[in-house]
């Protein structure tokens, strides 16, 4: 993963390049070349059409109501796309001997994940939020890292706390609640 300094440098470079293109368009317009200036601005604006992504990490094959509500509100407020992620650590050495069992498990997990994400997808579509869904067969951290390398326009990750933390609270007399964690990918 690129370090914080590298990401900041990359964003500054992108902003500088964008500023240079606007200055070029302004210069063309001042020189009487309005058509070329309009073309440059249209080209620059088309680059900005795709909003950044918000990864929403499900709990294995499902998404809790709390995380769905939070992610939808955040995506709408900040104009993000949602990339829903389901993960299952089925890539381990244990399954090498039973490859047919692994492929069947993977297919069942993928089918279950698709069924479980349907309500999330429909709600996002109703709100006009671009939505996509990915299923990975590895640990959540590995999946997030791979997706971040692939897309590069990930700004935040939203995930839930571990289930055992909720159980520990109940034992300590506190009311159980689902905690949601938000990580910046800057």
DRENMARRO-782574 format. One record per residue: residue number from 1; y, x negated, z of N, C-alpha, C in turn. Coordinates in steps of 0.1 Angstrom, whole numbers, plus 5000, padded with zeros to 4 digits. Layout:
N
+-----+------+------+------+-------+-------+-------+------+------+------+
|   k | n_c2 | n_c1 | n_c3 | ca_c2 | ca_c1 | ca_c3 | c_c2 | c_c1 | c_c3 |
+-----+------+------+------+-------+-------+-------+------+------+------+
| NUM |    Y |    X |    Z |     Y |     X |     Z |    Y |    X |    Z |
...
+-----+------+------+------+-------+-------+-------+------+------+------+
% end
This chain:
186
+-----+------+------+------+-------+-------+-------+------+------+------+
|   k | n_c2 | n_c1 | n_c3 | ca_c2 | ca_c1 | ca_c3 | c_c2 | c_c1 | c_c3 |
+-----+------+------+------+-------+-------+-------+------+------+------+
|   1 | 4988 | 4992 | 5000 |  5000 |  5000 |  5000 | 5013 | 4991 | 5000 |
|   2 | 5022 | 4996 | 4992 |  5035 |  4988 |  4992 | 5042 | 4989 | 5005 |
|   3 | 5048 | 4978 | 5010 |  5055 |  4978 |  5022 | 5068 | 4986 | 5021 |
|   4 | 5074 | 4988 | 5033 |  5086 |  4996 |  5033 | 5097 | 4989 | 5025 |
|   5 | 5098 | 4976 | 5027 |  5109 |  4969 |  5019 | 5107 | 4970 | 5004 |
|   6 | 5094 | 4970 | 5000 |  5091 |  4971 |  4986 | 5095 | 4985 | 4980 |
|   7 | 5092 | 4995 | 4988 |  5095 |  5009 |  4984 | 5110 | 5011 | 4984 |
|   8 | 5117 | 5006 | 4994 |  5132 |  5007 |  4994 | 5138 | 5000 | 4981 |
|   9 | 5133 | 4988 | 4979 |  5138 |  4980 |  4967 | 5135 | 4988 | 4954 |
|  10 | 5123 | 4993 | 4953 |  5120 |  5001 |  4941 | 5129 | 5013 | 4939 |
|  11 | 5131 | 5020 | 4950 |  5140 |  5032 |  4949 | 5155 | 5028 | 4945 |
|  12 | 5159 | 5017 | 4951 |  5173 |  5012 |  4948 | 5173 | 5008 | 4933 |
|  13 | 5163 | 5002 | 4928 |  5162 |  4998 |  4914 | 5163 | 5010 | 4905 |
|  14 | 5155 | 5020 | 4909 |  5155 |  5033 |  4901 | 5169 | 5039 | 4901 |
|  15 | 5176 | 5039 | 4913 |  5189 |  5045 |  4913 | 5199 | 5037 | 4905 |
|  16 | 5198 | 5024 | 4905 |  5207 |  5016 |  4897 | 5205 | 5018 | 4882 |
|  17 | 5192 | 5019 | 4878 |  5189 |  5022 |  4864 | 5194 | 5036 | 4860 |
|  18 | 5193 | 5046 | 4869 |  5198 |  5059 |  4866 | 5213 | 5059 | 4864 |
|  19 | 5220 | 5052 | 4873 |  5234 |  5051 |  4873 | 5239 | 5044 | 4860 |
|  20 | 5231 | 5034 | 4856 |  5234 |  5027 |  4843 | 5234 | 5036 | 4831 |
|  21 | 5223 | 5045 | 4831 |  5222 |  5054 |  4820 | 5233 | 5064 | 4820 |
|  22 | 5238 | 5069 | 4832 |  5249 |  5078 |  4832 | 5262 | 5072 | 4827 |
|  23 | 5264 | 5059 | 4831 |  5276 |  5052 |  4827 | 5275 | 5050 | 4812 |
|  24 | 5264 | 5047 | 4806 |  5262 |  5046 |  4792 | 5266 | 5059 | 4785 |
|  25 | 5261 | 5070 | 4790 |  5265 |  5083 |  4784 | 5279 | 5086 | 4785 |
|  26 | 5285 | 5083 | 4797 |  5300 |  5084 |  4799 | 5308 | 5076 | 4788 |
|  27 | 5304 | 5064 | 4786 |  5310 |  5055 |  4777 | 5309 | 5061 | 4762 |
|  28 | 5297 | 5066 | 4759 |  5296 |  5072 |  4746 | 5305 | 5084 | 4744 |
|  29 | 5306 | 5093 | 4755 |  5314 |  5105 |  4754 | 5329 | 5101 | 4752 |
|  30 | 5333 | 5090 | 4759 |  5347 |  5086 |  4758 | 5350 | 5080 | 4744 |
|  31 | 5339 | 5075 | 4738 |  5341 |  5069 |  4725 | 5340 | 5079 | 4714 |
|  32 | 5338 | 5092 | 4717 |  5337 |  5102 |  4707 | 5323 | 5105 | 4702 |
|  33 | 5313 | 5100 | 4709 |  5299 |  5102 |  4705 | 5293 | 5112 | 4714 |
|  34 | 5298 | 5124 | 4714 |  5293 |  5134 |  4724 | 5279 | 5138 | 4722 |
|  35 | 5274 | 5139 | 4709 |  5260 |  5142 |  4707 | 5251 | 5132 | 4713 |
|  36 | 5253 | 5119 | 4712 |  5245 |  5109 |  4717 | 5245 | 5110 | 4733 |
|  37 | 5257 | 5112 | 4738 |  5259 |  5113 |  4753 | 5251 | 5125 | 4758 |
|  38 | 5252 | 5136 | 4751 |  5245 |  5148 |  4755 | 5230 | 5145 | 4755 |
|  39 | 5225 | 5138 | 4744 |  5211 |  5135 |  4743 | 5206 | 5126 | 4755 |
|  40 | 5215 | 5116 | 4759 |  5211 |  5107 |  4770 | 5210 | 5115 | 4783 |
|  41 | 5220 | 5124 | 4785 |  5220 |  5132 |  4798 | 5208 | 5141 | 4798 |
|  42 | 5205 | 5147 | 4786 |  5193 |  5156 |  4786 | 5180 | 5148 | 4788 |
|  43 | 5179 | 5136 | 4783 |  5168 |  5128 |  4785 | 5167 | 5124 | 4800 |
|  44 | 5178 | 5121 | 4806 |  5178 |  5117 |  4820 | 5174 | 5129 | 4829 |
|  45 | 5179 | 5141 | 4826 |  5176 |  5153 |  4834 | 5162 | 5156 | 4832 |
|  46 | 5156 | 5154 | 4821 |  5141 |  5157 |  4819 | 5133 | 5148 | 4827 |
|  47 | 5137 | 5137 | 4831 |  5130 |  5128 |  4840 | 5129 | 5133 | 4854 |
|  48 | 5139 | 5140 | 4858 |  5141 |  5145 |  4871 | 5134 | 5159 | 4873 |
|  49 | 5128 | 5165 | 4863 |  5122 |  5178 |  4864 | 5111 | 5179 | 4874 |
|  50 | 5103 | 5169 | 4875 |  5091 |  5169 |  4883 | 5095 | 5166 | 4898 |
|  51 | 5093 | 5176 | 4907 |  5097 |  5174 |  4921 | 5086 | 5165 | 4927 |
|  52 | 5090 | 5158 | 4938 |  5081 |  5149 |  4945 | 5070 | 5158 | 4952 |
|  53 | 5059 | 5151 | 4956 |  5048 |  5158 |  4961 | 5047 | 5157 | 4976 |
|  54 | 5041 | 5168 | 4982 |  5038 |  5168 |  4996 | 5023 | 5170 | 4997 |
|  55 | 5016 | 5160 | 5003 |  5002 |  5161 |  5005 | 4999 | 5169 | 5017 |
|  56 | 4991 | 5179 | 5016 |  4986 |  5187 |  5027 | 4972 | 5185 | 5029 |
|  57 | 4968 | 5178 | 5040 |  4954 |  5174 |  5043 | 4948 | 5185 | 5051 |
|  58 | 4937 | 5191 | 5045 |  4929 |  5201 |  5052 | 4920 | 5196 | 5062 |
|  59 | 4914 | 5205 | 5070 |  4904 |  5201 |  5079 | 4891 | 5203 | 5071 |
|  60 | 4885 | 5192 | 5066 |  4873 |  5192 |  5057 | 4876 | 5202 | 5046 |
|  61 | 4869 | 5213 | 5045 |  4870 |  5222 |  5033 | 4880 | 5233 | 5035 |
|  62 | 4888 | 5234 | 5046 |  4897 |  5245 |  5048 | 4911 | 5240 | 5053 |
|  63 | 4920 | 5250 | 5053 |  4933 |  5248 |  5058 | 4937 | 5259 | 5068 |
|  64 | 4942 | 5255 | 5079 |  4945 |  5265 |  5090 | 4958 | 5272 | 5085 |
|  65 | 4959 | 5284 | 5091 |  4971 |  5292 |  5088 | 4984 | 5285 | 5092 |
|  66 | 4984 | 5277 | 5103 |  4995 |  5270 |  5108 | 5000 | 5259 | 5098 |
|  67 | 4990 | 5252 | 5093 |  4994 |  5241 |  5083 | 4998 | 5247 | 5070 |
|  68 | 4992 | 5258 | 5066 |  4996 |  5264 |  5053 | 5011 | 5269 | 5054 |
|  69 | 5014 | 5276 | 5065 |  5027 |  5281 |  5067 | 5037 | 5270 | 5068 |
|  70 | 5034 | 5260 | 5075 |  5043 |  5249 |  5077 | 5046 | 5242 | 5063 |
|  71 | 5035 | 5239 | 5056 |  5036 |  5232 |  5043 | 5044 | 5240 | 5033 |
|  72 | 5042 | 5253 | 5032 |  5049 |  5262 |  5023 | 5064 | 5262 | 5026 |
|  73 | 5067 | 5263 | 5039 |  5081 |  5264 |  5043 | 5088 | 5250 | 5040 |
|  74 | 5081 | 5239 | 5043 |  5087 |  5226 |  5040 | 5088 | 5224 | 5025 |
|  75 | 5078 | 5227 | 5017 |  5079 |  5225 |  5003 | 5090 | 5234 | 4996 |
|  76 | 5092 | 5246 | 5001 |  5102 |  5254 |  4996 | 5116 | 5249 | 5000 |
|  77 | 5118 | 5245 | 5012 |  5130 |  5240 |  5017 | 5135 | 5227 | 5011 |
|  78 | 5125 | 5218 | 5008 |  5128 |  5205 |  5002 | 5125 | 5204 | 4987 |
|  79 | 5121 | 5215 | 4981 |  5118 |  5215 |  4967 | 5107 | 5205 | 4963 |
|  80 | 5095 | 5206 | 4970 |  5084 |  5197 |  4967 | 5073 | 5205 | 4960 |
|  81 | 5064 | 5197 | 4954 |  5052 |  5202 |  4949 | 5042 | 5201 | 4960 |
|  82 | 5032 | 5209 | 4961 |  5021 |  5208 |  4971 | 5009 | 5202 | 4964 |
|  83 | 5003 | 5192 | 4970 |  4990 |  5186 |  4966 | 4981 | 5188 | 4978 |
|  84 | 4973 | 5199 | 4977 |  4963 |  5202 |  4988 | 4951 | 5192 | 4987 |
|  85 | 4947 | 5187 | 4998 |  4936 |  5177 |  4998 | 4925 | 5181 | 5008 |
|  86 | 4913 | 5182 | 5003 |  4901 |  5183 |  5011 | 4893 | 5171 | 5010 |
|  87 | 4888 | 5166 | 5022 |  4880 |  5154 |  5022 | 4867 | 5156 | 5029 |
|  88 | 4857 | 5149 | 5025 |  4844 |  5149 |  5032 | 4838 | 5135 | 5030 |
|  89 | 4835 | 5128 | 5041 |  4830 |  5114 |  5040 | 4815 | 5114 | 5036 |
|  90 | 4813 | 5117 | 5023 |  4800 |  5118 |  5018 | 4797 | 5106 | 5008 |
|  91 | 4805 | 5095 | 5010 |  4802 |  5084 |  5001 | 4795 | 5072 | 5008 |
|  92 | 4790 | 5075 | 5020 |  4784 |  5065 |  5028 | 4771 | 5060 | 5023 |
|  93 | 4766 | 5049 | 5029 |  4753 |  5043 |  5025 | 4742 | 5052 | 5028 |
|  94 | 4743 | 5061 | 5037 |  4732 |  5070 |  5041 | 4727 | 5078 | 5029 |
|  95 | 4736 | 5082 | 5020 |  4732 |  5091 |  5009 | 4726 | 5083 | 4997 |
|  96 | 4726 | 5070 | 4997 |  4721 |  5062 |  4986 | 4707 | 5065 | 4983 |
|  97 | 4699 | 5067 | 4993 |  4685 |  5069 |  4992 | 4682 | 5084 | 4987 |
|  98 | 4691 | 5093 | 4990 |  4690 |  5107 |  4986 | 4701 | 5111 | 4977 |
|  99 | 4702 | 5105 | 4965 |  4713 |  5108 |  4956 | 4714 | 5122 | 4952 |
| 100 | 4702 | 5128 | 4950 |  4702 |  5142 |  4946 | 4707 | 5151 | 4957 |
| 101 | 4704 | 5148 | 4969 |  4710 |  5156 |  4980 | 4725 | 5154 | 4981 |
| 102 | 4729 | 5142 | 4979 |  4744 |  5139 |  4980 | 4751 | 5147 | 4969 |
| 103 | 4746 | 5147 | 4957 |  4753 |  5154 |  4946 | 4753 | 5169 | 4949 |
| 104 | 4742 | 5174 | 4954 |  4742 |  5188 |  4958 | 4752 | 5192 | 4969 |
| 105 | 4753 | 5183 | 4979 |  4762 |  5185 |  4990 | 4777 | 5184 | 4985 |
| 106 | 4779 | 5175 | 4976 |  4793 |  5173 |  4970 | 4797 | 5185 | 4963 |
| 107 | 4788 | 5190 | 4954 |  4791 |  5202 |  4947 | 4793 | 5215 | 4955 |
| 108 | 4785 | 5216 | 4966 |  4787 |  5227 |  4975 | 4800 | 5226 | 4983 |
| 109 | 4804 | 5214 | 4987 |  4816 |  5211 |  4994 | 4828 | 5214 | 4984 |
| 110 | 4827 | 5210 | 4972 |  4838 |  5213 |  4962 | 4840 | 5228 | 4960 |
| 111 | 4829 | 5235 | 4958 |  4829 |  5250 |  4957 | 4835 | 5257 | 4969 |
| 112 | 4831 | 5253 | 4981 |  4836 |  5258 |  4993 | 4851 | 5255 | 4994 |
| 113 | 4855 | 5243 | 4991 |  4869 |  5239 |  4992 | 4878 | 5248 | 4982 |
| 114 | 4873 | 5250 | 4970 |  4880 |  5258 |  4960 | 4882 | 5272 | 4965 |
| 115 | 4871 | 5278 | 4971 |  4872 |  5291 |  4976 | 4883 | 5292 | 4987 |
| 116 | 4882 | 5282 | 4996 |  4891 |  5282 |  5008 | 4906 | 5279 | 5005 |
| 117 | 4908 | 5273 | 4994 |  4922 |  5269 |  4990 | 4929 | 5281 | 4982 |
| 118 | 4921 | 5290 | 4978 |  4926 |  5301 |  4969 | 4938 | 5308 | 4975 |
| 119 | 4937 | 5312 | 4988 |  4948 |  5319 |  4994 | 4961 | 5311 | 4995 |
| 120 | 4959 | 5298 | 4998 |  4970 |  5288 |  4999 | 4977 | 5287 | 4985 |
| 121 | 4969 | 5286 | 4975 |  4974 |  5285 |  4961 | 4982 | 5297 | 4957 |
| 122 | 4976 | 5309 | 4960 |  4983 |  5322 |  4956 | 4996 | 5323 | 4964 |
| 123 | 4997 | 5320 | 4976 |  5009 |  5320 |  4984 | 5020 | 5311 | 4978 |
| 124 | 5016 | 5299 | 4975 |  5025 |  5289 |  4968 | 5030 | 5294 | 4955 |
| 125 | 5021 | 5300 | 4947 |  5025 |  5306 |  4934 | 5035 | 5317 | 4936 |
| 126 | 5033 | 5326 | 4946 |  5043 |  5337 |  4949 | 5056 | 5331 | 4952 |
| 127 | 5057 | 5320 | 4959 |  5069 |  5314 |  4963 | 5075 | 5305 | 4952 |
| 128 | 5068 | 5303 | 4941 |  5073 |  5295 |  4930 | 5072 | 5280 | 4933 |
| 129 | 5062 | 5276 | 4941 |  5060 |  5262 |  4945 | 5048 | 5257 | 4936 |
| 130 | 5051 | 5246 | 4928 |  5040 |  5240 |  4921 | 5029 | 5235 | 4930 |
| 131 | 5016 | 5238 | 4926 |  5005 |  5236 |  4935 | 4994 | 5229 | 4928 |
| 132 | 4987 | 5219 | 4934 |  4975 |  5214 |  4928 | 4966 | 5211 | 4940 |
| 133 | 4953 | 5209 | 4936 |  4943 |  5207 |  4947 | 4933 | 5196 | 4943 |
| 134 | 4930 | 5187 | 4952 |  4921 |  5176 |  4950 | 4911 | 5176 | 4961 |
| 135 | 4898 | 5173 | 4957 |  4887 |  5171 |  4966 | 4883 | 5157 | 4965 |
| 136 | 4882 | 5149 | 4976 |  4878 |  5136 |  4977 | 4866 | 5134 | 4986 |
| 137 | 4857 | 5125 | 4983 |  4845 |  5123 |  4991 | 4846 | 5110 | 4998 |
| 138 | 4856 | 5109 | 5007 |  4858 |  5097 |  5016 | 4866 | 5101 | 5028 |
| 139 | 4869 | 5092 | 5036 |  4877 |  5095 |  5048 | 4891 | 5099 | 5044 |
| 140 | 4898 | 5108 | 5051 |  4912 |  5112 |  5048 | 4922 | 5101 | 5045 |
| 141 | 4921 | 5090 | 5053 |  4931 |  5079 |  5051 | 4928 | 5072 | 5038 |
| 142 | 4916 | 5071 | 5034 |  4912 |  5064 |  5021 | 4917 | 5073 | 5010 |
| 143 | 4915 | 5086 | 5011 |  4919 |  5096 |  5001 | 4934 | 5096 | 4999 |
| 144 | 4942 | 5096 | 5010 |  4956 |  5095 |  5009 | 4961 | 5083 | 5002 |
| 145 | 4955 | 5072 | 5006 |  4959 |  5059 |  5000 | 4956 | 5059 | 4985 |
| 146 | 4945 | 5064 | 4980 |  4941 |  5065 |  4966 | 4951 | 5074 | 4959 |
| 147 | 4954 | 5085 | 4964 |  4962 |  5095 |  4958 | 4977 | 5089 | 4957 |
| 148 | 4981 | 5083 | 4967 |  4994 |  5077 |  4967 | 4995 | 5066 | 4956 |
| 149 | 4985 | 5058 | 4954 |  4985 |  5048 |  4943 | 4985 | 5055 | 4930 |
| 150 | 4978 | 5066 | 4929 |  4977 |  5073 |  4916 | 4990 | 5080 | 4912 |
| 151 | 4996 | 5087 | 4921 |  5007 |  5096 |  4918 | 5021 | 5089 | 4920 |
| 152 | 5023 | 5081 | 4930 |  5035 |  5073 |  4933 | 5047 | 5082 | 4936 |
| 153 | 5046 | 5095 | 4935 |  5058 |  5103 |  4939 | 5055 | 5112 | 4951 |
| 154 | 5047 | 5106 | 4960 |  5044 |  5113 |  4973 | 5055 | 5109 | 4983 |
| 155 | 5061 | 5119 | 4989 |  5071 |  5117 |  4999 | 5066 | 5119 | 5013 |
| 156 | 5058 | 5129 | 5015 |  5053 |  5132 |  5028 | 5038 | 5136 | 5028 |
| 157 | 5032 | 5134 | 5040 |  5018 |  5139 |  5042 | 5019 | 5148 | 5054 |
| 158 | 5013 | 5159 | 5053 |  5012 |  5169 |  5065 | 4997 | 5170 | 5068 |
| 159 | 4994 | 5168 | 5081 |  4980 |  5170 |  5085 | 4979 | 5176 | 5099 |
| 160 | 4967 | 5180 | 5103 |  4965 |  5186 |  5116 | 4960 | 5175 | 5126 |
| 161 | 4961 | 5178 | 5138 |  4955 |  5169 |  5148 | 4940 | 5171 | 5148 |
| 162 | 4934 | 5162 | 5155 |  4919 |  5163 |  5156 | 4915 | 5174 | 5165 |
| 163 | 4904 | 5181 | 5163 |  4900 |  5192 |  5170 | 4897 | 5189 | 5185 |
| 164 | 4892 | 5177 | 5188 |  4889 |  5174 |  5202 | 4901 | 5173 | 5211 |
| 165 | 4913 | 5171 | 5205 |  4925 |  5170 |  5213 | 4928 | 5184 | 5218 |
| 166 | 4926 | 5194 | 5210 |  4928 |  5208 |  5214 | 4919 | 5212 | 5225 |
| 167 | 4906 | 5208 | 5224 |  4896 |  5211 |  5234 | 4900 | 5204 | 5247 |
| 168 | 4905 | 5192 | 5247 |  4909 |  5185 |  5259 | 4921 | 5192 | 5266 |
| 169 | 4930 | 5198 | 5259 |  4941 |  5205 |  5265 | 4936 | 5217 | 5273 |
| 170 | 4926 | 5224 | 5267 |  4920 |  5235 |  5274 | 4914 | 5231 | 5287 |
| 171 | 4907 | 5220 | 5287 |  4901 |  5215 |  5299 | 4911 | 5212 | 5310 |
| 172 | 4923 | 5207 | 5305 |  4934 |  5203 |  5315 | 4942 | 5215 | 5319 |
| 173 | 4938 | 5227 | 5315 |  4946 |  5239 |  5319 | 4957 | 5243 | 5310 |
| 174 | 4960 | 5236 | 5299 |  4970 |  5239 |  5290 | 4965 | 5249 | 5279 |
| 175 | 4975 | 5256 | 5274 |  4972 |  5265 |  5263 | 4968 | 5258 | 5250 |
| 176 | 4957 | 5261 | 5244 |  4954 |  5254 |  5231 | 4964 | 5257 | 5220 |
| 177 | 4968 | 5247 | 5212 |  4977 |  5249 |  5201 | 4973 | 5238 | 5190 |
| 178 | 4976 | 5242 | 5178 |  4974 |  5233 |  5167 | 4986 | 5224 | 5165 |
| 179 | 4985 | 5211 | 5166 |  4996 |  5203 |  5163 | 4995 | 5199 | 5148 |
| 180 | 5007 | 5198 | 5142 |  5008 |  5194 |  5128 | 5016 | 5181 | 5128 |
| 181 | 5010 | 5171 | 5121 |  5017 |  5158 |  5119 | 5023 | 5157 | 5105 |
| 182 | 5035 | 5151 | 5104 |  5041 |  5149 |  5092 | 5044 | 5134 | 5091 |
| 183 | 5040 | 5128 | 5080 |  5042 |  5114 |  5078 | 5050 | 5111 | 5065 |
| 184 | 5060 | 5103 | 5067 |  5068 |  5100 |  5055 | 5062 | 5089 | 5047 |
| 185 | 5061 | 5089 | 5034 |  5055 |  5079 |  5026 | 5066 | 5070 | 5020 |
| 186 | 5078 | 5070 | 5025 |  5088 |  5061 |  5020 | 5085 | 5047 | 5022 |
+-----+------+------+------+-------+-------+-------+------+------+------+
% end
